[in-house]
Amino acid sequence: MTDILIRHATLVTVDPDRRVIEDGTLAITADRITALGTDAELAALADTATEIIDARGMAAIPGLIDCHSHAGHGLVRSLAPCDIDAWFGACEAIYSRHSDVSFWQAEARLTQLERLMSGVTTCLTLLGGGADIYRTDDPAFGDAHCDVTRESGLRTMLAVGPGRPPFPRAYRGPEGNDTTISFARQMEVSEDLMVRRNGMLTARTGICAIMPVYARPERESVPEPEIRKMSEAVADLCLRNSALFTQDGHRDGTIAYTEGLGVLGPHALLSHSVDLTEADITALKRTGAHIVHNPSAIMSILGRCPVPELIGEGVNVALGSDAAAPDRGYDMFRHMAQCMHYHRRHFADPSWMPPGKVLEMATIDAARALGMDQEIGSLEIGKKADVVFVDLRKPHLYPPSMPLHKLTHFATAADVDTVIVDGQLVLRGRVSQTLDPATVLDEAAEASDRAIQDAGLAHLLAEPQLLWRANRAIGGKEAQ
């Protein structure tokens, strides 16, 4: 018996043969893909299908996977649009002392709604961020995010762990009490969440570990024994719980240094990774660690992740949004296009990073980085039924030819029509089936305003005049 039969779609499978099947049909039973091929081959399945979806004019692609993002950022991305230092400071203040559980619930609902309307079915997100401020002082905050993930119907790998020394750090707990949090407490909370919330294939939530990146300036201010003690504890945490490990902000020698700390391996996803040294690339090849490229992030302005070179060396590279932020969101179509242009400009050669490669980075390569490529990341019989319909009947996606090219160069999140996760319809005709948009938006506005006012940061909401007329916004002054 077929539960859902998708007919007459253009199937962009990203399977081992990278098939693109015109007038294709895909069958779903329970949470798995049970058949796919041409409609002529599978039309008989319509006789026993519970539900038939006519997908004429649609491309059906695997659910998109975002391997690096930040929980919390969705409610603060309108602050200080031209002052990155002020924005990071706002993140630190709000995340540690001016955000209650309802803030993290409202933010999770907002970002999950944006994701499901963008075709992102799976993500890895940090429970906080900014200047390494992770909400691991109490499990209530991680639980809130995981509960919303289940409510939305999507999948989230939540990264938790210790912040940057010195410890203890000041936090305001879920009951509104001011307290100081030790390294040991953050590790205790992280493991508690790992034990209770790991289950990406069943509960649609997973927990991985994170710790700060130590570049040379940070190594000068934090004693080496303290860095090694933290690394050993995090490595042991991952080993005990068979957990993934991620880091935010690698650059210029830090991967080679981190290899010496004993935390890298095929279970590691290293984000940004700009201006890498030969020693960094050797460390990646030796450990089997994965890279997450964030082409739209500030760090990709400050330095360059050598993605084509890494792929040429056999390193697996996934794609991430690094969202949310004042200049970017969760639209993985945008980030695929940005990735192509970013590296083509570097080489002054439009042949680099072809369309199929960037789609792989947001699907099967990302699934491989998460250790889930046997379950998600492509449309194949036996895999989880994570399917996204992109409406190709749009002026910017016509004429109806070369669907792969159209999907990666011209499509946007607004072209996503239908999303299926685990065989469950979570978006249909651009209408969410799991979250009520009006309620989500109202709760988000209220929670954001409450946190910003409580932190005394309302002045960062004003759009400065330097956004107009000048050719550069810097220091509150117009650049000449």
DOBA-75051 format. One record per residue (C-alpha): x, y, z negated; residue number from 1. Coordinates in nm, 2 decimals. Example, Ala and Ser with C-alpha at 12.3 -4.5 7.8 and 13.67 -1.06 7.14 Angstrom:
! DOBA-75051
+--------+--------+--------+-----+
|     c1 |     c2 |     c3 |   k |
+--------+--------+--------+-----+
|   1.23 |  -0.45 |  -0.78 |   1 |
|   1.37 |  -0.11 |  -0.71 |   2 |
+--------+--------+--------+-----+
! end
This chain:
! DOBA-75051
+--------+--------+--------+-----+
|     c1 |     c2 |     c3 |   k |
+--------+--------+--------+-----+
|   0.00 |   0.00 |   0.00 |   1 |
|   0.13 |   0.34 |   0.10 |   2 |
|   0.05 |   0.63 |  -0.14 |   3 |
|   0.15 |   0.92 |   0.09 |   4 |
|   0.21 |   0.89 |   0.46 |   5 |
|   0.38 |   1.19 |   0.62 |   6 |
|   0.32 |   1.20 |   1.00 |   7 |
|   0.45 |   1.39 |   1.30 |   8 |
|   0.73 |   1.57 |   1.12 |   9 |
|   1.08 |   1.64 |   1.24 |  10 |
|   1.28 |   1.42 |   0.99 |  11 |
|   1.62 |   1.56 |   0.92 |  12 |
|   1.74 |   1.25 |   0.72 |  13 |
|   2.10 |   1.32 |   0.63 |  14 |
|   2.13 |   0.94 |   0.62 |  15 |
|   2.46 |   0.76 |   0.70 |  16 |
|   2.38 |   0.80 |   1.08 |  17 |
|   2.26 |   1.16 |   1.03 |  18 |
|   1.95 |   1.09 |   1.23 |  19 |
|   1.71 |   1.37 |   1.33 |  20 |
|   1.38 |   1.19 |   1.42 |  21 |
|   1.13 |   1.39 |   1.63 |  22 |
|   0.76 |   1.31 |   1.57 |  23 |
|   0.87 |   1.11 |   1.27 |  24 |
|   0.67 |   0.94 |   1.00 |  25 |
|   0.78 |   0.87 |   0.64 |  26 |
|   0.59 |   0.65 |   0.39 |  27 |
|   0.60 |   0.69 |   0.01 |  28 |
|   0.49 |   0.43 |  -0.24 |  29 |
|   0.50 |   0.54 |  -0.61 |  30 |
|   0.83 |   0.73 |  -0.64 |  31 |
|   1.02 |   0.57 |  -0.35 |  32 |
|   1.05 |   0.61 |   0.03 |  33 |
|   0.93 |   0.28 |   0.17 |  34 |
|   0.94 |   0.34 |   0.55 |  35 |
|   1.06 |   0.60 |   0.80 |  36 |
|   1.09 |   0.61 |   1.17 |  37 |
|   0.90 |   0.74 |   1.47 |  38 |
|   0.52 |   0.78 |   1.44 |  39 |
|   0.48 |   0.54 |   1.73 |  40 |
|   0.66 |   0.27 |   1.52 |  41 |
|   0.48 |   0.34 |   1.19 |  42 |
|   0.13 |   0.46 |   1.29 |  43 |
|  -0.03 |   0.14 |   1.17 |  44 |
|   0.05 |   0.24 |   0.81 |  45 |
|  -0.22 |   0.50 |   0.83 |  46 |
|  -0.48 |   0.22 |   0.80 |  47 |
|  -0.39 |   0.15 |   0.44 |  48 |
|  -0.24 |   0.49 |   0.32 |  49 |
|  -0.41 |   0.66 |   0.03 |  50 |
|  -0.32 |   1.00 |   0.15 |  51 |
|  -0.21 |   1.12 |   0.50 |  52 |
|  -0.03 |   1.45 |   0.55 |  53 |
|  -0.01 |   1.58 |   0.91 |  54 |
|   0.32 |   1.76 |   0.92 |  55 |
|   0.32 |   1.88 |   1.28 |  56 |
|   0.55 |   2.18 |   1.32 |  57 |
|   0.73 |   2.10 |   1.00 |  58 |
|   1.08 |   1.98 |   0.94 |  59 |
|   1.11 |   1.73 |   0.65 |  60 |
|   1.44 |   1.74 |   0.48 |  61 |
|   1.58 |   1.59 |   0.15 |  62 |
|   1.52 |   1.80 |  -0.16 |  63 |
|   1.78 |   2.07 |  -0.19 |  64 |
|   2.03 |   2.04 |  -0.48 |  65 |
|   2.18 |   2.34 |  -0.65 |  66 |
|   2.49 |   2.23 |  -0.85 |  67 |
|   2.57 |   2.55 |  -1.04 |  68 |
|   2.33 |   2.80 |  -1.20 |  69 |
|   2.26 |   2.97 |  -1.53 |  70 |
|   1.95 |   2.93 |  -1.75 |  71 |
|   1.87 |   3.26 |  -1.92 |  72 |
|   1.99 |   3.48 |  -1.63 |  73 |
|   1.64 |   3.49 |  -1.47 |  74 |
|   1.51 |   3.73 |  -1.73 |  75 |
|   1.82 |   3.96 |  -1.73 |  76 |
|   1.91 |   3.99 |  -1.36 |  77 |
|   1.75 |   4.33 |  -1.33 |  78 |
|   1.99 |   4.49 |  -1.58 |  79 |
|   2.29 |   4.70 |  -1.49 |  80 |
|   2.30 |   4.63 |  -1.11 |  81 |
|   2.62 |   4.82 |  -1.05 |  82 |
|   2.81 |   4.74 |  -1.37 |  83 |
|   2.92 |   4.38 |  -1.40 |  84 |
|   3.09 |   4.44 |  -1.74 |  85 |
|   2.77 |   4.59 |  -1.89 |  86 |
|   2.57 |   4.30 |  -1.74 |  87 |
|   2.80 |   4.04 |  -1.90 |  88 |
|   2.77 |   4.23 |  -2.23 |  89 |
|   2.40 |   4.22 |  -2.21 |  90 |
|   2.40 |   3.85 |  -2.15 |  91 |
|   2.61 |   3.79 |  -2.46 |  92 |
|   2.40 |   4.01 |  -2.68 |  93 |
|   2.06 |   3.87 |  -2.56 |  94 |
|   2.16 |   3.51 |  -2.55 |  95 |
|   2.32 |   3.49 |  -2.89 |  96 |
|   2.11 |   3.73 |  -3.10 |  97 |
|   1.80 |   3.86 |  -2.92 |  98 |
|   1.64 |   3.56 |  -2.75 |  99 |
|   1.39 |   3.33 |  -2.93 | 100 |
|   1.26 |   2.99 |  -2.80 | 101 |
|   0.98 |   3.16 |  -2.61 | 102 |
|   1.24 |   3.36 |  -2.41 | 103 |
|   1.41 |   3.04 |  -2.29 | 104 |
|   1.07 |   2.88 |  -2.22 | 105 |
|   0.95 |   3.18 |  -2.01 | 106 |
|   1.29 |   3.20 |  -1.83 | 107 |
|   1.28 |   2.83 |  -1.75 | 108 |
|   0.93 |   2.85 |  -1.61 | 109 |
|   1.02 |   3.15 |  -1.39 | 110 |
|   1.33 |   2.99 |  -1.24 | 111 |
|   1.16 |   2.65 |  -1.20 | 112 |
|   0.88 |   2.82 |  -1.01 | 113 |
|   1.13 |   3.00 |  -0.79 | 114 |
|   1.31 |   2.68 |  -0.73 | 115 |
|   1.01 |   2.47 |  -0.64 | 116 |
|   0.89 |   2.74 |  -0.40 | 117 |
|   1.24 |   2.74 |  -0.24 | 118 |
|   1.27 |   2.36 |  -0.19 | 119 |
|   1.52 |   2.31 |  -0.47 | 120 |
|   1.42 |   1.98 |  -0.63 | 121 |
|   1.74 |   1.92 |  -0.85 | 122 |
|   1.98 |   2.16 |  -1.02 | 123 |
|   2.26 |   2.17 |  -1.26 | 124 |
|   2.22 |   2.47 |  -1.49 | 125 |
|   2.42 |   2.61 |  -1.78 | 126 |
|   2.23 |   2.68 |  -2.10 | 127 |
|   2.35 |   3.04 |  -2.09 | 128 |
|   2.67 |   3.17 |  -1.95 | 129 |
|   2.80 |   3.52 |  -1.90 | 130 |
|   3.11 |   3.53 |  -2.12 | 131 |
|   3.08 |   3.16 |  -2.22 | 132 |
|   2.78 |   3.21 |  -2.45 | 133 |
|   2.59 |   2.88 |  -2.46 | 134 |
|   2.27 |   2.85 |  -2.66 | 135 |
|   2.40 |   2.54 |  -2.85 | 136 |
|   2.35 |   2.67 |  -3.20 | 137 |
|   2.02 |   2.48 |  -3.23 | 138 |
|   1.87 |   2.20 |  -3.02 | 139 |
|   1.54 |   2.39 |  -2.99 | 140 |
|   1.66 |   2.60 |  -2.70 | 141 |
|   1.78 |   2.30 |  -2.49 | 142 |
|   1.46 |   2.12 |  -2.58 | 143 |
|   1.26 |   2.42 |  -2.45 | 144 |
|   1.43 |   2.41 |  -2.11 | 145 |
|   1.40 |   2.03 |  -2.08 | 146 |
|   1.03 |   2.05 |  -2.17 | 147 |
|   0.96 |   2.31 |  -1.90 | 148 |
|   1.16 |   2.09 |  -1.65 | 149 |
|   0.92 |   1.80 |  -1.71 | 150 |
|   0.62 |   2.04 |  -1.68 | 151 |
|   0.74 |   2.18 |  -1.35 | 152 |
|   0.80 |   1.83 |  -1.20 | 153 |
|   1.16 |   1.91 |  -1.09 | 154 |
|   1.50 |   1.77 |  -1.21 | 155 |
|   1.75 |   1.96 |  -1.42 | 156 |
|   2.10 |   1.86 |  -1.54 | 157 |
|   2.15 |   2.10 |  -1.84 | 158 |
|   2.51 |   2.19 |  -1.93 | 159 |
|   2.58 |   2.24 |  -2.30 | 160 |
|   2.89 |   2.27 |  -2.51 | 161 |
|   3.11 |   2.51 |  -2.71 | 162 |
|   3.17 |   2.87 |  -2.63 | 163 |
|   3.50 |   3.05 |  -2.63 | 164 |
|   3.71 |   3.09 |  -2.95 | 165 |
|   3.74 |   3.24 |  -3.20 | 166 |
|   3.49 |   3.05 |  -3.42 | 167 |
|   3.26 |   3.09 |  -3.60 | 168 |
|   3.04 |   3.30 |  -3.37 | 169 |
|   2.74 |   3.51 |  -3.47 | 170 |
|   2.39 |   3.39 |  -3.36 | 171 |
|   2.03 |   3.45 |  -3.45 | 172 |
|   1.86 |   3.12 |  -3.49 | 173 |
|   1.51 |   3.01 |  -3.37 | 174 |
|   1.35 |   3.12 |  -3.69 | 175 |
|   1.51 |   3.47 |  -3.66 | 176 |
|   1.78 |   3.41 |  -3.92 | 177 |
|   2.13 |   3.55 |  -3.86 | 178 |
|   2.40 |   3.29 |  -3.89 | 179 |
|   2.75 |   3.20 |  -3.78 | 180 |
|   2.80 |   2.89 |  -3.57 | 181 |
|   3.11 |   2.67 |  -3.58 | 182 |
|   3.27 |   2.47 |  -3.30 | 183 |
|   3.16 |   2.15 |  -3.48 | 184 |
|   2.80 |   2.27 |  -3.49 | 185 |
|   2.79 |   2.34 |  -3.11 | 186 |
|   2.93 |   1.99 |  -3.05 | 187 |
|   2.68 |   1.84 |  -3.28 | 188 |
|   2.39 |   2.01 |  -3.10 | 189 |
|   2.53 |   1.91 |  -2.76 | 190 |
|   2.55 |   1.55 |  -2.85 | 191 |
|   2.20 |   1.55 |  -3.00 | 192 |
|   2.06 |   1.68 |  -2.67 | 193 |
|   2.26 |   1.42 |  -2.48 | 194 |
|   2.13 |   1.13 |  -2.68 | 195 |
|   1.77 |   1.24 |  -2.66 | 196 |
|   1.74 |   1.41 |  -2.32 | 197 |
|   1.96 |   1.21 |  -2.07 | 198 |
|   1.73 |   1.05 |  -1.81 | 199 |
|   1.75 |   1.22 |  -1.47 | 200 |
|   1.57 |   0.93 |  -1.29 | 201 |
|   1.30 |   0.88 |  -1.55 | 202 |
|   1.25 |   1.20 |  -1.75 | 203 |
|   1.39 |   1.42 |  -1.48 | 204 |
|   1.63 |   1.58 |  -1.73 | 205 |
|   2.00 |   1.51 |  -1.79 | 206 |
|   2.26 |   1.67 |  -2.02 | 207 |
|   2.62 |   1.72 |  -1.93 | 208 |
|   2.91 |   1.88 |  -2.12 | 209 |
|   3.08 |   2.22 |  -2.06 | 210 |
|   3.37 |   2.41 |  -2.21 | 211 |
|   3.55 |   2.73 |  -2.11 | 212 |
|   3.81 |   2.76 |  -1.84 | 213 |
|   4.15 |   2.87 |  -1.97 | 214 |
|   4.33 |   3.09 |  -1.73 | 215 |
|   4.67 |   3.24 |  -1.82 | 216 |
|   4.53 |   3.55 |  -2.00 | 217 |
|   4.30 |   3.34 |  -2.22 | 218 |
|   4.58 |   3.09 |  -2.29 | 219 |
|   4.78 |   3.38 |  -2.43 | 220 |
|   4.51 |   3.47 |  -2.68 | 221 |
|   4.40 |   3.12 |  -2.78 | 222 |
|   4.66 |   2.89 |  -2.95 | 223 |
|   4.74 |   2.58 |  -2.74 | 224 |
|   4.66 |   2.34 |  -3.02 | 225 |
|   4.31 |   2.49 |  -3.04 | 226 |
|   4.25 |   2.45 |  -2.67 | 227 |
|   4.37 |   2.08 |  -2.68 | 228 |
|   4.15 |   2.01 |  -2.98 | 229 |
|   3.85 |   2.14 |  -2.80 | 230 |
|   3.94 |   1.95 |  -2.48 | 231 |
|   3.98 |   1.62 |  -2.67 | 232 |
|   3.65 |   1.66 |  -2.84 | 233 |
|   3.46 |   1.74 |  -2.52 | 234 |
|   3.64 |   1.45 |  -2.33 | 235 |
|   3.53 |   1.22 |  -2.61 | 236 |
|   3.18 |   1.35 |  -2.60 | 237 |
|   3.16 |   1.27 |  -2.23 | 238 |
|   3.31 |   0.93 |  -2.28 | 239 |
|   3.07 |   0.83 |  -2.56 | 240 |
|   2.77 |   0.94 |  -2.37 | 241 |
|   2.87 |   0.86 |  -2.01 | 242 |
|   2.81 |   1.22 |  -1.93 | 243 |
|   2.91 |   1.45 |  -1.65 | 244 |
|   3.15 |   1.74 |  -1.72 | 245 |
|   3.13 |   2.09 |  -1.56 | 246 |
|   3.32 |   2.42 |  -1.59 | 247 |
|   3.25 |   2.77 |  -1.47 | 248 |
|   3.52 |   2.99 |  -1.32 | 249 |
|   3.82 |   2.80 |  -1.21 | 250 |
|   4.09 |   3.00 |  -1.03 | 251 |
|   4.46 |   3.02 |  -0.95 | 252 |
|   4.62 |   2.73 |  -1.13 | 253 |
|   4.35 |   2.65 |  -1.39 | 254 |
|   4.26 |   2.31 |  -1.23 | 255 |
|   4.61 |   2.19 |  -1.26 | 256 |
|   4.63 |   2.31 |  -1.62 | 257 |
|   4.29 |   2.15 |  -1.70 | 258 |
|   4.41 |   1.81 |  -1.56 | 259 |
|   4.67 |   1.82 |  -1.83 | 260 |
|   4.40 |   1.85 |  -2.10 | 261 |
|   4.26 |   1.51 |  -2.00 | 262 |
|   3.90 |   1.62 |  -1.92 | 263 |
|   3.90 |   1.57 |  -1.54 | 264 |
|   3.79 |   1.28 |  -1.34 | 265 |
|   3.52 |   1.17 |  -1.09 | 266 |
|   3.26 |   1.28 |  -1.35 | 267 |
|   3.37 |   1.65 |  -1.33 | 268 |
|   3.22 |   1.94 |  -1.13 | 269 |
|   3.44 |   2.25 |  -1.12 | 270 |
|   3.26 |   2.57 |  -1.01 | 271 |
|   3.40 |   2.87 |  -0.81 | 272 |
|   3.76 |   2.75 |  -0.78 | 273 |
|   3.90 |   3.05 |  -0.59 | 274 |
|   4.26 |   3.11 |  -0.49 | 275 |
|   4.36 |   2.76 |  -0.57 | 276 |
|   4.73 |   2.66 |  -0.58 | 277 |
|   4.88 |   2.35 |  -0.42 | 278 |
|   4.90 |   2.20 |  -0.77 | 279 |
|   4.53 |   2.26 |  -0.81 | 280 |
|   4.45 |   2.07 |  -0.49 | 281 |
|   4.68 |   1.79 |  -0.58 | 282 |
|   4.50 |   1.76 |  -0.92 | 283 |
|   4.16 |   1.74 |  -0.75 | 284 |
|   4.28 |   1.46 |  -0.52 | 285 |
|   4.44 |   1.27 |  -0.81 | 286 |
|   4.14 |   1.30 |  -1.04 | 287 |
|   3.85 |   1.27 |  -0.79 | 288 |
|   3.69 |   1.58 |  -0.94 | 289 |
|   3.43 |   1.76 |  -0.73 | 290 |
|   3.41 |   2.13 |  -0.64 | 291 |
|   3.10 |   2.35 |  -0.65 | 292 |
|   3.13 |   2.63 |  -0.40 | 293 |
|   2.92 |   2.95 |  -0.48 | 294 |
|   2.97 |   3.16 |  -0.17 | 295 |
|   2.73 |   3.44 |  -0.28 | 296 |
|   2.89 |   3.49 |  -0.63 | 297 |
|   3.10 |   3.77 |  -0.75 | 298 |
|   3.40 |   3.54 |  -0.78 | 299 |
|   3.38 |   3.47 |  -0.41 | 300 |
|   3.43 |   3.84 |  -0.36 | 301 |
|   3.73 |   3.85 |  -0.59 | 302 |
|   3.89 |   3.54 |  -0.44 | 303 |
|   3.83 |   3.26 |  -0.19 | 304 |
|   3.74 |   2.90 |  -0.25 | 305 |
|   3.92 |   2.71 |   0.03 | 306 |
|   3.63 |   2.49 |   0.11 | 307 |
|   3.72 |   2.38 |   0.47 | 308 |
|   4.08 |   2.30 |   0.35 | 309 |
|   3.95 |   2.10 |   0.05 | 310 |
|   3.71 |   1.90 |   0.27 | 311 |
|   4.00 |   1.83 |   0.50 | 312 |
|   4.19 |   1.69 |   0.21 | 313 |
|   3.91 |   1.46 |   0.12 | 314 |
|   3.77 |   1.66 |  -0.18 | 315 |
|   3.39 |   1.65 |  -0.22 | 316 |
|   3.24 |   2.00 |  -0.22 | 317 |
|   2.89 |   2.08 |  -0.32 | 318 |
|   2.70 |   2.40 |  -0.30 | 319 |
|   2.57 |   2.62 |  -0.58 | 320 |
|   2.37 |   2.94 |  -0.61 | 321 |
|   2.54 |   3.08 |  -0.93 | 322 |
|   2.19 |   3.23 |  -0.99 | 323 |
|   2.03 |   3.42 |  -1.12 | 324 |
|   2.22 |   3.75 |  -1.12 | 325 |
|   2.16 |   4.11 |  -1.01 | 326 |
|   2.26 |   4.02 |  -0.65 | 327 |
|   2.14 |   3.66 |  -0.60 | 328 |
|   1.86 |   3.40 |  -0.65 | 329 |
|   1.79 |   3.04 |  -0.59 | 330 |
|   1.74 |   3.04 |  -0.21 | 331 |
|   1.98 |   2.77 |  -0.10 | 332 |
|   1.90 |   2.85 |   0.27 | 333 |
|   2.06 |   3.19 |   0.20 | 334 |
|   2.36 |   3.02 |   0.04 | 335 |
|   2.41 |   2.78 |   0.32 | 336 |
|   2.41 |   3.07 |   0.57 | 337 |
|   2.65 |   3.27 |   0.35 | 338 |
|   2.88 |   2.97 |   0.33 | 339 |
|   2.91 |   2.95 |   0.71 | 340 |
|   2.97 |   3.32 |   0.76 | 341 |
|   3.21 |   3.34 |   0.46 | 342 |
|   3.46 |   3.09 |   0.60 | 343 |
|   3.41 |   3.18 |   0.96 | 344 |
|   3.51 |   3.53 |   0.88 | 345 |
|   3.82 |   3.41 |   0.70 | 346 |
|   3.94 |   3.21 |   1.00 | 347 |
|   3.79 |   3.45 |   1.25 | 348 |
|   3.65 |   3.14 |   1.42 | 349 |
|   3.28 |   3.05 |   1.44 | 350 |
|   3.35 |   2.68 |   1.47 | 351 |
|   3.42 |   2.63 |   1.10 | 352 |
|   3.16 |   2.50 |   0.86 | 353 |
|   2.90 |   2.38 |   1.11 | 354 |
|   2.53 |   2.35 |   1.02 | 355 |
|   2.53 |   1.99 |   0.94 | 356 |
|   2.82 |   2.02 |   0.69 | 357 |
|   2.65 |   2.30 |   0.49 | 358 |
|   2.32 |   2.10 |   0.47 | 359 |
|   2.52 |   1.80 |   0.35 | 360 |
|   2.68 |   2.03 |   0.08 | 361 |
|   2.32 |   2.11 |  -0.05 | 362 |
|   2.20 |   1.75 |  -0.03 | 363 |
|   2.41 |   1.43 |  -0.01 | 364 |
|   2.74 |   1.59 |  -0.11 | 365 |
|   2.57 |   1.76 |  -0.41 | 366 |
|   2.40 |   1.43 |  -0.50 | 367 |
|   2.75 |   1.26 |  -0.49 | 368 |
|   2.89 |   1.53 |  -0.73 | 369 |
|   2.60 |   1.45 |  -0.97 | 370 |
|   2.67 |   1.08 |  -0.94 | 371 |
|   2.32 |   1.03 |  -0.79 | 372 |
|   2.39 |   0.97 |  -0.42 | 373 |
|   2.24 |   0.63 |  -0.44 | 374 |
|   1.91 |   0.78 |  -0.55 | 375 |
|   1.87 |   1.13 |  -0.40 | 376 |
|   2.03 |   1.35 |  -0.14 | 377 |
|   1.89 |   1.19 |   0.18 | 378 |
|   1.58 |   1.05 |   0.33 | 379 |
|   1.64 |   0.67 |   0.33 | 380 |
|   1.43 |   0.37 |   0.25 | 381 |
|   1.46 |   0.28 |  -0.12 | 382 |
|   1.57 |   0.63 |  -0.23 | 383 |
|   1.36 |   0.86 |  -0.45 | 384 |
|   1.09 |   1.04 |  -0.26 | 385 |
|   1.23 |   1.40 |  -0.29 | 386 |
|   1.10 |   1.56 |   0.03 | 387 |
|   1.07 |   1.92 |   0.14 | 388 |
|   0.87 |   2.05 |   0.44 | 389 |
|   0.99 |   2.36 |   0.61 | 390 |
|   0.74 |   2.53 |   0.83 | 391 |
|   0.91 |   2.58 |   1.17 | 392 |
|   0.62 |   2.75 |   1.33 | 393 |
|   0.75 |   3.10 |   1.26 | 394 |
|   0.88 |   3.36 |   1.50 | 395 |
|   1.23 |   3.35 |   1.35 | 396 |
|   1.24 |   2.97 |   1.38 | 397 |
|   1.13 |   2.96 |   1.75 | 398 |
|   1.16 |   2.82 |   2.02 | 399 |
|   1.11 |   2.47 |   1.88 | 400 |
|   1.45 |   2.32 |   1.95 | 401 |
|   1.77 |   2.25 |   1.76 | 402 |
|   1.60 |   2.21 |   1.41 | 403 |
|   1.93 |   2.17 |   1.22 | 404 |
|   2.06 |   2.50 |   1.36 | 405 |
|   1.73 |   2.68 |   1.27 | 406 |
|   1.72 |   2.54 |   0.92 | 407 |
|   2.07 |   2.66 |   0.82 | 408 |
|   2.10 |   2.98 |   1.02 | 409 |
|   1.75 |   3.13 |   1.01 | 410 |
|   1.52 |   2.96 |   0.75 | 411 |
|   1.46 |   3.11 |   0.41 | 412 |
|   1.30 |   3.00 |   0.09 | 413 |
|   0.97 |   3.16 |   0.21 | 414 |
|   0.95 |   2.90 |   0.49 | 415 |
|   0.91 |   2.61 |   0.24 | 416 |
|   0.56 |   2.48 |   0.27 | 417 |
|   0.54 |   2.15 |   0.07 | 418 |
|   0.77 |   1.99 |  -0.19 | 419 |
|   0.75 |   1.63 |  -0.32 | 420 |
|   0.96 |   1.51 |  -0.61 | 421 |
|   0.96 |   1.15 |  -0.72 | 422 |
|   0.66 |   1.10 |  -0.50 | 423 |
|   0.46 |   1.37 |  -0.67 | 424 |
|   0.34 |   1.68 |  -0.49 | 425 |
|   0.46 |   1.98 |  -0.68 | 426 |
|   0.41 |   2.24 |  -0.40 | 427 |
|   0.15 |   2.22 |  -0.12 | 428 |
|   0.08 |   2.49 |   0.13 | 429 |
|   0.31 |   2.72 |  -0.08 | 430 |
|   0.08 |   2.67 |  -0.38 | 431 |
|   0.23 |   2.53 |  -0.69 | 432 |
|   0.07 |   2.22 |  -0.82 | 433 |
|   0.24 |   2.22 |  -1.16 | 434 |
|   0.30 |   2.58 |  -1.27 | 435 |
|   0.05 |   2.87 |  -1.26 | 436 |
|   0.24 |   3.16 |  -1.09 | 437 |
|   0.03 |   3.44 |  -1.25 | 438 |
|   0.08 |   3.31 |  -1.60 | 439 |
|   0.45 |   3.24 |  -1.54 | 440 |
|   0.52 |   3.59 |  -1.41 | 441 |
|   0.33 |   3.76 |  -1.70 | 442 |
|   0.51 |   3.55 |  -1.96 | 443 |
|   0.84 |   3.63 |  -1.79 | 444 |
|   0.78 |   4.01 |  -1.79 | 445 |
|   0.68 |   4.01 |  -2.15 | 446 |
|   0.97 |   3.79 |  -2.27 | 447 |
|   1.22 |   3.99 |  -2.08 | 448 |
|   1.10 |   4.32 |  -2.21 | 449 |
|   1.08 |   4.20 |  -2.56 | 450 |
|   1.45 |   4.07 |  -2.55 | 451 |
|   1.58 |   4.39 |  -2.38 | 452 |
|   1.40 |   4.62 |  -2.62 | 453 |
|   1.52 |   4.41 |  -2.92 | 454 |
|   1.88 |   4.43 |  -2.80 | 455 |
|   1.86 |   4.81 |  -2.74 | 456 |
|   1.94 |   4.77 |  -2.38 | 457 |
|   1.65 |   4.94 |  -2.21 | 458 |
|   1.89 |   5.21 |  -2.07 | 459 |
|   2.03 |   4.94 |  -1.84 | 460 |
|   1.70 |   4.91 |  -1.66 | 461 |
|   1.73 |   5.24 |  -1.48 | 462 |
|   1.85 |   5.24 |  -1.13 | 463 |
|   2.14 |   5.48 |  -1.12 | 464 |
|   2.17 |   5.75 |  -0.86 | 465 |
|   2.50 |   5.61 |  -0.74 | 466 |
|   2.29 |   5.35 |  -0.55 | 467 |
|   2.21 |   5.63 |  -0.30 | 468 |
|   2.42 |   5.82 |  -0.03 | 469 |
|   2.76 |   5.72 |  -0.15 | 470 |
|   2.97 |   5.45 |   0.02 | 471 |
|   3.07 |   5.29 |  -0.31 | 472 |
|   2.91 |   5.25 |  -0.65 | 473 |
|   3.18 |   5.26 |  -0.92 | 474 |
|   3.22 |   5.41 |  -1.26 | 475 |
|   2.90 |   5.61 |  -1.23 | 476 |
|   3.06 |   5.83 |  -0.97 | 477 |
|   3.03 |   5.87 |  -0.60 | 478 |
|   3.34 |   5.74 |  -0.42 | 479 |
|   3.48 |   5.98 |  -0.17 | 480 |
+--------+--------+--------+-----+
! end
